[in-house]
Amino acid sequence: MKLMMVNASPRNEGNTSRILEEMKKIFEEEGVEVVSFDIGKDGIRSCIACNSCHKSGKCVFDDAVNKAAPVFEEADGILVGTPVYYAGANPTLMAFLTRLFYSTRFPKRFKVGAAVAVARRSGVMTTLDEIYKFFTIAEMPVVSSRYWNGMHGSRPGEVLEDLEGMQVARTLARNMVFLMKSIRLGKETYGLPEKEESVGTNFIR
Ligand SMILES: Cc1cc2nc3c(=O)[nH]c(=O)nc-3n(C[C@H](O)[C@H](O)[C@H](O)COP(=O)(O)O)c2cc1C
């Protein structure tokens, strides 16, 4: 069982890191291999719509996105953590996910997707929605917890005082493990659902 973890905070000792560390303990207890990408300080470019990935299967910019792609291909799930910036995800994360999902051709269906967002005060819901869009266009089940996956804190480490938020994070980690195991068992037992040839309807006449 393998999980790709993406930390979009530029603060090494920040709140996102603390949440992901807490979740990582559970993954390790459960025997899940975690491969982490700390992208918060990387100057990750956005997609330039050159579409060269359509031929090569990888992004024209050879950075963390191309390093993460083979890990994502092998992974049973992806966990994304981000600080909330202007009621949305860190733009570095949006650039990373846009290029990762757009440039890679391997099937992502039934890899599980989960996200945590940390804010001083507001914007976690819109942030989570932004991230979930990548999962739900790729037939990836989104993992839920006992509350929406928003945590609160401002100065580095303050999120540890959000006891409910940290419990939500731990629950999310356990639910991810359960779903990854269940999907693997389900694939072996029933196989994946039938996949139709894709129909592209662009509303162009
Ligand atoms: C550029 C920027 C924008 C921010 N926008 C918001 C916001 O919209 N809502 C909010 O509650 N906090 C906002 N914050 C505060 C951070 O989300 C908060 O400090 C969070 O704990 C940072 O996480 P980190 O320690 O993992 O980096 C913003 C911080 C920065 C640097």
The ligand as an SDF file (V2000), in Angstrom:
LIG
                    3D

 31 33  0  0  0  0  0  0  0  0999 V2000
   -0.7600   34.9170    1.3890 C   0  0  0  0  0  0  0  0  0  0  0  0
   -1.5780   34.4200    2.5580 C   0  0  0  0  0  0  0  0  0  0  0  0
   -2.9530   34.4260    2.4550 C   0  0  0  0  0  0  0  0  0  0  0  0
   -3.7310   33.9540    3.5120 C   0  0  0  0  0  0  0  0  0  0  0  0
   -5.0890   33.9140    3.3670 N   0  0  0  0  0  0  0  0  0  0  0  0
   -5.8520   33.4220    4.3710 C   0  0  0  0  0  0  0  0  0  0  0  0
   -7.2680   33.3380    4.2170 C   0  0  0  0  0  0  0  0  0  0  0  0
   -7.8580   33.6060    3.1840 O   0  0  0  0  0  0  0  0  0  0  0  0
   -7.9820   32.8790    5.2790 N   0  0  0  0  0  0  0  0  0  0  0  0
   -7.3840   32.5410    6.4670 C   0  0  0  0  0  0  0  0  0  0  0  0
   -8.0900   32.1710    7.3890 O   0  0  0  0  0  0  0  0  0  0  0  0
   -6.0520   32.5710    6.6210 N   0  0  0  0  0  0  0  0  0  0  0  0
   -5.2540   33.0040    5.6060 C   0  0  0  0  0  0  0  0  0  0  0  0
   -3.8930   33.0160    5.7300 N   0  0  0  0  0  0  0  0  0  0  0  0
   -3.2840   32.4540    6.9680 C   0  0  0  0  0  0  0  0  0  0  0  0
   -2.8160   30.9990    6.7840 C   0  0  0  0  0  0  0  0  0  0  0  0
   -3.7640   30.2120    6.1320 O   0  0  0  0  0  0  0  0  0  0  0  0
   -2.5210   30.3630    8.1410 C   0  0  0  0  0  0  0  0  0  0  0  0
   -1.5360   31.1220    8.8130 O   0  0  0  0  0  0  0  0  0  0  0  0
   -2.0660   28.9230    8.0680 C   0  0  0  0  0  0  0  0  0  0  0  0
   -1.9490   28.4110    9.3680 O   0  0  0  0  0  0  0  0  0  0  0  0
   -0.7320   28.7800    7.3640 C   0  0  0  0  0  0  0  0  0  0  0  0
   -0.4150   27.4070    7.2770 O   0  0  0  0  0  0  0  0  0  0  0  0
    1.0970   26.8920    7.3490 P   0  0  0  0  0  0  0  0  0  0  0  0
    1.6090   27.1940    8.7300 O   0  0  0  0  0  0  0  0  0  0  0  0
    1.0130   25.4520    7.0920 O   0  0  0  0  0  0  0  0  0  0  0  0
    1.8610   27.5840    6.2670 O   0  0  0  0  0  0  0  0  0  0  0  0
   -3.1050   33.4800    4.6980 C   0  0  0  0  0  0  0  0  0  0  0  0
   -1.6930   33.5150    4.7940 C   0  0  0  0  0  0  0  0  0  0  0  0
   -0.9400   33.9550    3.7300 C   0  0  0  0  0  0  0  0  0  0  0  0
    0.5660   33.9190    3.8330 C   0  0  0  0  0  0  0  0  0  0  0  0
  1  2  1  0
  2  3  1  0
  2 30  2  0
  3  4  2  0
  4  5  1  0
  4 28  1  0
  5  6  2  0
  6  7  1  0
  6 13  1  0
  7  8  2  0
  7  9  1  0
  9 10  1  0
 10 11  2  0
 10 12  1  0
 12 13  2  0
 13 14  1  0
 14 15  1  0
 14 28  1  0
 15 16  1  0
 16 17  1  0
 16 18  1  0
 18 19  1  0
 18 20  1  0
 20 21  1  0
 20 22  1  0
 22 23  1  0
 23 24  1  0
 24 25  2  0
 24 26  1  0
 24 27  1  0
 28 29  2  0
 29 30  1  0
 30 31  1  0
M  END
$$$$
